[in-house]
Amino acid sequence: MLVLSYSRARSDLKRLCDTVRKSRVPARIHRRRGGDVVVVAVEDWEAMTETEYVRSIPGAVRRIERAGDFKPLKTIDRKTLERLIRT
């Protein structure tokens, strides 16, 4: 994780944003008063929030972990598929 002061982040915000997006390494901005903040690429933020959402669903992690237990579906030809859809 990159760590830099609030003053440095403010003076070089464009480069900081470009670096975080390109490297996908978050940046921690240290502030003497008011607490630190973290800058992350939006794709990483979305992935983290989606992961937390899925983890909040009871049993979801267990179902995902067992996903490898599914047997592959048989392939069927088009005529068979159309017949199944009609019925």
Order of alpha helices (4+ residues) and beta strands (2+ residues): beta-alpha-alpha-beta-beta-alpha-alpha-alpha
